[in-house]
Amino acid sequence: MTTIRNVVLVHGGFVDGSGWQGVYDHLSADGYQVAVVQNPTLSLAGDVAATRRILDALDGPAVLVGHSYGGAVITEAGNHPNVAALAYITAFAPDKGESVSTLIADPPPGAPVPPILPPRDGFLFLDRERFAASFAADVPEKEAAFMADSQVPWGVDALDGTVTQPAWQTRPSWYLVATDDHMIPPAAQRAMAQRAGATVSETPGSHAVYVSRPAVVAAVIARAAQGPDEQS
């Protein structure tokens, strides 16, 4: 089986694609062609379209990677013919008819509740003072502060967008659980990964594990690129 050489990275809510730089650097150094989608996070349909534009331009099969809300994007966009594998990085993996809103609607008792402020004009922000603790607890203090102060407004419509055809039903998938995540409970991550039939690995790390532990994240993506037939 030929190793996949293309990787497409999709960010989640409250952030932009620049947080992928560490992962990009690791994968590029190993010879992968890496593209970062600057999905606007205004609506699921818009983010899927932005991702498909990147996929359309590829010269071969790709691993499509999503972090957090980006997992919902890749679940829908992953039906693109150039997608050979999916990699979820502490991400939502909705089933048909589900959205991020439905997945977070009924948190289990004792689960951390993300400090999302009430919507303003249809957009969401995280409480700046609680951003680091909830989203980026293992990111250096100055970097976490910058992430809090450079938040991208997350559209309520993006949370409410429902998946029509989950790509994980027809594509092999990998899932990295961040065991110190205070945004998506690790138990919820494991349940979504199991439902998707994903190959699961776990690592200590916050929700921003793609920033704090880029080598670990890149290694999961590289395993996805090798394909299930290459797993030992």
N, C-alpha and C positions, 0 to 999 in steps of 0.2 A: 504494500500500500504506500502511495506517495504521500510524504508529509505535506500538509497544507503550509503555504508560505505567506498567505495574506491574513492579516488580523485587522478587524474593525472594532474600535472601542466606542462605547456609548455611555455617556455620563448620566447621572440621575438628577434629582431636584436640588435646588438651592446652590448649585455649582455649575461650572462650565468645563469644557474639555481639557483645560490646562492642568487639572489635577492628575491627569493620566501621564504626565511627562516622565516620571520615574519608570513606570511600566513600559512606556514607549521606548525609553532609552535601553532598557534590558532586552526587549524583544528585537529592536533594531540592531543591537550589537550582535545578536545571534542570527542575523540574516533575514529576519521577517520583514515584509513590507507592511507597515502599520499606518492605518488611517484613523484619525480621531474625528468623530461626528460632533459638530457643534449644534446639537439639537436644541431648539429654543425653549422647550418645556412649556409651551403654551397649550398644546393639546396632544393627545396620544396620536391622532391621525397625522398631525403635522410633524411630529418627531419620527414616526414611521416613514413618512415621505422623505424627510431629511436623510434618514439612514439608507433608504433604498437608492437615493441618488448616489451615495458613496459606493454602494454595492454594484450599481449599474456600471460603474467605471472600472471595475476590477477585471484583471486578465485571467482569473482562475478562482478556484474555491477559497473560501475564507472561514475563519473562526469569528463568529459574531459574539462580542462580549458586552455585557451590561452590568452596571453597578446600580444597586438600589432601584429607583424607578426605571432606570435604563433596562432592567430586567423585563418590565412590561413591554418596553419598546422592542426588544429583541425577540420576545415571544411572538409578537405579531410580524415584525419585519423579517424574522428568521425563515419565513416561508419563501423568501427570494431564492431563485435557482442557484445563485452563487454562494449560498450559505451551506457549508458542509457540517458544521458543528456549532454548538452554543456553549458559552461559558458564563455562568452567573456568579458575580462577585458580591456576596452578601446582598442579594437582589430579590426583588419580587418575581415570582414565576406564576402568573395567573393562568387559570384554566379558562375554557371557553365561557364567555359571558361574565367573567370576573374583571374587576378593576382594582387599582391600588386602594380606592376608597372602600370597596367591599372587603378587601383583605385585612384592612386595619380597623374595621368597624367595631369589632368585638374583642378587644385585647384580653388575654387571660389575666386572672387576678395576680397582682404582684408584678406584672410586666412593666418595664419602664415605658412611660408615656412621652413621646417626643415633644419638646417645647415649641410646638407650632402655634404661632399667634393667630388670632381670628383673621379671616380673609379681609383684605383691603382691595376694593375694586376688582375682585375676582382673582387676586394673587395671594400667595402664602409666603411668609418668611418664618425662619426660626428666631426665637428670642436670642438676641445677640449675646446677652450675658451668660446664657446657658448653652451656646452653640458648641463650645469646645468640649464640655463635659458630655454632651449627648452625641455629638457627631464625630469629634476628632480628638478623643481623650489621649491618644498616644502619638499625636502629631506635635512637633515642637511648638511651644507657647506662641511665639511670634507668628508662625505660619498659621496656626489655628485662629489667631486673632484676625489675620488677613482674610482667611476664608470667611469668617463671620462678617467682616466689614465689606466684603465684595460679593455678598449673596446675590444670586440670580433669582428674581421673582418666579415662583413656581405657580403655574396656572391651575386653578381649581378644575378646569376642564381636562387637564392632563390626568389628574387623579381619578376623574370620573370616566375616562375613556375605557371602554370594554374591549377585551380581546375576542376576536371572531374565530380564529383558527390557531391554536397554540402550536408553535413550531416544534416544541419539545416532543410532540406526539410522533413526529416524523424525522427528527434529527437527533443524533446523540448529543447528550449534554453533560456538562461538568458543573459542579457547584462548590464554591469556597465559602464555608461558614466562618464568620468572625465571632469568636466565642465571647468577646467583651462588647458586642454591639449593643448600644442603648437606643437605637432607632428601630431596628427590626429584631425582635427577640430571637436568640439563637434557636429556640425550640420551633419557632415559626419557620425559620430558614430550613431547618432539617425536614420539617413536614412538607414544605414545598419541593425540596430537592428529591425527597422520596417519591412523592406523587409524580414528579417528572421523570423518574427513573434515572436520575443523574448519578454520575460518578462523583462521590462526595469526599472532600478533604476539609480539614478544620485547622484553624490557626488562631493563636491569641491575636487580638487586634480589635480596634474600634470600628465603627461604621466606615471610617475613612481609611480602611486597611489598604486600599489601593494607593494611598498617599504614603502611609507610614511603613508599609511592608511591600514595596513594589516588586522585589525579587520573588517573594512567595506568590504573589498574584501572577507574575509573568510565568512562573513555573507551571501553574495550573493551566494557563492558556497554552503553553507549549505542549503539555500532555494532551490537551484537546486537539491540537494541531497534528499530533502523531496518530490520532484515531484510535478507536476501541480495539482494532485488530493488533495494535502495537503494545497494548497494555500487558504488563507482566503479571 
